[in-house]
Amino acid sequence: MIFPYHAERIGLPVLLLPLGVALLGVWLGGVLGVVFWGSGLGVWLWAALQGLRWGRGVRLYESYLLVQGSVTGRARRIPYAHVLGFAITPRGGLALLYIEPSAAPQQAQPTESLVNLPLEERPPRRSLILTARLAQPEALRKALAERLSNQLSVPESYVARLARRRRLRDALIVLLALLATPIYVLLLNRILSSLI
């Protein structure tokens, strides 16, 4: 079963309008030109993201699920036995908490003895996957609930809280990167002026 990501259909007018806005921005020049050019570029990037999502999604198989990245297309194969919990986010994406498989069998050890162990001997790590918005999130919830009904050890509310924290962290990183843009420009200007 495949549960594709939600992607808007992109028509020719949606692609031509931002091109016209970007050309108008180049013609105007100055600050207003940069605003128009950036607006046109933003719509083109949005359209490119929609195109990348076509045909990608979450696939359910007999003993595992396959989660594709909405932009990169990188697929992660996760056996149902490794899934700890899942939730559907308010935006309609899947938040999946699972254990990354390890190469060697694990024995119970005190925390102090794990510090200098090689990676293959460390206990398995818990990971969280957040997907893009799905076209049918409730259908995926029902299908996963049927397959994972007895083995979930983490409640859905806990996974939803982890997803909210991850989204907040990502938003803060983007905000700080945007706020630091003037510093990047000043540093680049300083470097270029010293070379000239």
Backbone torsions as a table, in degrees:
resi	resn	phi	psi	omega
1	MET	NA	136.6	177.5
2	ILE	-116.4	137.6	176.1
3	PHE	-121.3	97.7	-173.3
4	PRO	-74.4	159.3	173.7
5	TYR	-73.9	151.7	177.2
6	HIS	-72.8	129.5	177.4
7	ALA	-141.4	132.8	178.8
8	GLU	-76.5	148.0	174.5
9	ARG	-78.7	133.1	-177.9
10	ILE	-106.5	120.7	178.2
11	GLY	-99.4	171.6	-179.0
12	LEU	-62.0	-41.2	178.1
13	PRO	-61.0	-33.6	-179.8
14	VAL	-67.2	-29.6	178.8
15	LEU	-84.9	-31.1	-177.9
16	LEU	-79.1	-35.4	-178.7
17	LEU	-60.9	-48.3	178.4
18	PRO	-64.9	-29.6	176.5
19	LEU	-64.5	-42.7	177.0
20	GLY	-63.9	-40.2	179.1
21	VAL	-65.6	-40.4	179.4
22	ALA	-66.5	-41.3	177.7
23	LEU	-65.0	-37.6	175.7
24	LEU	-62.4	-39.4	178.0
25	GLY	-64.5	-39.4	177.6
26	VAL	-66.2	-39.7	-179.1
27	TRP	-68.3	-40.6	-178.7
28	LEU	-70.1	-42.7	-177.9
29	GLY	70.5	180.0	178.5
30	GLY	68.3	-162.5	-176.9
31	VAL	-67.1	-42.2	179.4
32	LEU	-63.4	-37.7	177.7
33	GLY	-63.7	-40.3	178.0
34	VAL	-64.6	-38.8	178.6
35	VAL	-63.8	-46.0	179.3
36	PHE	-65.2	-43.7	-179.5
37	TRP	-62.5	-42.8	178.6
38	GLY	-65.2	-36.8	178.2
39	SER	-64.9	-44.9	178.3
40	GLY	-63.0	-41.8	179.4
41	LEU	-65.3	-38.3	178.8
42	GLY	-61.5	-41.2	178.9
43	VAL	-67.3	-38.1	177.7
44	TRP	-64.9	-40.4	177.5
45	LEU	-64.4	-41.0	176.8
46	TRP	-60.3	-44.5	179.3
47	ALA	-63.8	-37.8	178.4
48	ALA	-64.8	-40.3	177.6
49	LEU	-63.8	-39.0	178.2
50	GLN	-64.0	-40.6	178.6
51	GLY	-66.0	-36.9	179.3
52	LEU	-67.0	-29.2	-177.4
53	ARG	-75.3	-19.8	-176.9
54	TRP	-59.7	129.2	176.7
55	GLY	82.5	-1.3	179.3
56	ARG	-107.5	154.8	-180.0
57	GLY	171.3	-153.7	179.5
58	VAL	-109.7	128.1	-179.9
59	ARG	-114.9	134.2	178.3
60	LEU	-106.9	128.9	177.3
61	TYR	-116.8	-173.8	-175.5
62	GLU	-63.6	-45.1	-174.9
63	SER	-121.3	-0.2	-179.1
64	TYR	-153.6	167.8	173.1
65	LEU	-122.0	151.7	-178.4
66	LEU	-118.8	120.0	-179.1
67	VAL	-111.0	118.0	178.8
68	GLN	-95.3	143.4	172.8
69	GLY	-70.3	138.4	-176.0
70	SER	-71.5	-26.4	-179.0
71	VAL	-103.6	-49.1	-175.1
72	THR	-81.6	-28.3	-176.4
73	GLY	81.0	-0.3	179.3
74	ARG	-63.6	131.0	-176.5
75	ALA	-104.5	139.1	174.3
76	ARG	-115.5	126.1	179.0
77	ARG	-97.4	119.9	-176.1
78	ILE	-124.6	114.1	176.4
79	PRO	-64.9	146.2	179.5
80	TYR	-60.1	-28.8	-179.6
81	ALA	-66.9	-21.0	-178.8
82	HIS	-93.0	-6.3	-178.1
83	VAL	-78.6	126.2	178.4
84	LEU	-93.9	-34.1	-178.8
85	GLY	-176.0	164.0	177.9
86	PHE	-150.1	161.2	176.3
87	ALA	-152.4	154.2	172.2
88	ILE	-98.5	124.2	-176.6
89	THR	-73.8	162.0	177.8
90	PRO	-59.2	-26.2	179.0
91	ARG	-81.1	-7.5	178.2
92	GLY	95.6	16.3	176.5
93	GLY	-97.3	172.8	178.6
94	LEU	-103.1	130.0	171.2
95	ALA	-109.8	118.7	-174.0
96	LEU	-124.6	121.0	176.7
97	LEU	-102.4	124.9	-177.1
98	TYR	-145.1	167.8	177.4
99	ILE	-99.1	127.6	174.6
100	GLU	-73.2	130.2	-178.2
101	PRO	-68.0	147.4	177.9
102	SER	-111.6	160.9	-176.0
103	ALA	-76.3	-38.0	-174.1
104	ALA	-107.0	150.6	174.6
105	PRO	-65.6	147.1	-174.0
106	GLN	-101.9	142.8	170.8
107	GLN	-115.6	152.2	178.3
108	ALA	-69.7	124.6	-179.4
109	GLN	-135.8	151.6	175.7
110	PRO	-66.8	153.6	-176.1
111	THR	-59.6	-37.4	-177.5
112	GLU	-62.6	-31.8	-177.3
113	SER	-79.9	-8.9	-177.7
114	LEU	-89.1	-8.4	-172.9
115	VAL	-63.2	-46.6	-174.3
116	ASN	-102.5	16.8	179.8
117	LEU	-76.5	147.2	172.1
118	PRO	-62.7	159.6	-175.3
119	LEU	-58.3	-37.2	-176.5
120	GLU	-71.5	-13.2	-179.6
121	GLU	-101.6	-2.9	-180.0
122	ARG	-77.9	156.0	178.5
123	PRO	-65.3	157.4	-177.8
124	PRO	-62.6	148.8	-177.6
125	ARG	-100.4	142.7	175.4
126	ARG	-87.4	136.3	-179.9
127	SER	-129.2	152.8	178.8
128	LEU	-121.4	130.2	175.2
129	ILE	-111.1	131.8	171.8
130	LEU	-116.1	123.4	-179.4
131	THR	-97.7	169.6	172.9
132	ALA	-71.0	174.7	179.9
133	ARG	-62.6	134.5	-178.9
134	LEU	-96.1	153.0	178.4
135	ALA	-72.2	-33.4	-179.0
136	GLN	-133.6	72.8	-175.9
137	PRO	-65.6	-36.4	-178.2
138	GLU	-70.8	-33.6	176.2
139	ALA	-66.0	-38.2	177.0
140	LEU	-66.9	-38.8	178.1
141	ARG	-59.9	-44.8	-179.8
142	LYS	-65.3	-42.7	-178.8
143	ALA	-65.9	-40.8	177.8
144	LEU	-68.5	-38.3	179.4
145	ALA	-63.0	-36.0	177.3
146	GLU	-66.2	-40.6	-176.6
147	ARG	-79.3	-28.2	-173.7
148	LEU	-114.9	21.5	-170.4
149	SER	-57.3	-38.2	-172.8
150	ASN	-103.1	-8.6	-171.3
151	GLN	-110.4	2.5	-179.9
152	LEU	-75.5	127.5	-178.9
153	SER	-107.8	-8.9	-178.7
154	VAL	-117.4	129.4	-178.9
155	PRO	-68.3	155.0	-178.4
156	GLU	-61.5	-35.3	-179.4
157	SER	-64.3	-35.8	178.5
158	TYR	-67.5	-42.2	178.4
159	VAL	-65.2	-38.0	177.8
160	ALA	-64.4	-38.5	176.5
161	ARG	-65.1	-41.4	176.7
162	LEU	-60.6	-40.2	179.4
163	ALA	-65.4	-41.3	178.0
164	ARG	-62.8	-42.0	178.3
165	ARG	-62.8	-41.4	179.6
166	ARG	-64.3	-42.6	178.9
167	ARG	-64.0	-40.7	178.2
168	LEU	-63.8	-43.5	178.6
169	ARG	-60.7	-45.1	179.9
170	ASP	-64.1	-39.7	179.0
171	ALA	-65.2	-39.7	178.5
172	LEU	-66.2	-38.0	178.2
173	ILE	-63.3	-44.7	178.8
174	VAL	-64.1	-42.7	180.0
175	LEU	-62.1	-45.3	179.1
176	LEU	-65.2	-36.6	177.2
177	ALA	-65.4	-39.6	178.4
178	LEU	-68.7	-39.5	179.4
179	LEU	-67.8	-25.6	-179.8
180	ALA	-85.8	-0.6	-178.8
181	THR	-57.2	-42.8	176.8
182	PRO	-59.3	-33.2	178.0
183	ILE	-67.0	-40.8	177.3
184	TYR	-60.9	-43.4	-179.0
185	VAL	-63.8	-44.0	179.3
186	LEU	-63.7	-42.8	178.4
187	LEU	-63.7	-44.0	178.9
188	LEU	-63.6	-41.0	177.5
189	ASN	-61.9	-42.5	179.6
190	ARG	-63.9	-42.6	-179.9
191	ILE	-65.8	-45.3	-179.4
192	LEU	-66.8	-37.9	-180.0
193	SER	-69.9	-28.5	177.8
194	SER	-75.1	-24.6	178.8
195	LEU	-80.5	-23.7	-176.6
196	ILE	-87.1	NA	NA
